[in-house]
Amino acid sequence: MRAVKPVVAHFDARFRELGTAARAAGAKAYMKSELRFHGIDAAQLRAECAAFCAARAPLTRAALVSYVDALVAFFKARARRIAHG
């Protein structure tokens, strides 16, 4: 899980740059969630994921899985914290 901080920090920073407050507010209202939304669309998400992978080429399957696992674990933990107050 050492990959958690750099991977999460990377995507958090990029999504803050790319997102808009209006889109984030709309997504939050639509999802009826207390989670934080960045306000990016699906095309921006896909493009940033592709750029992240391209910057780390050649990316092994094991490395990609570790990055995805780190992101999923981070956001699951955040959702649990919100759910439990």
Beta strands, then each sheet from edge to edge (+ up, - down):
end
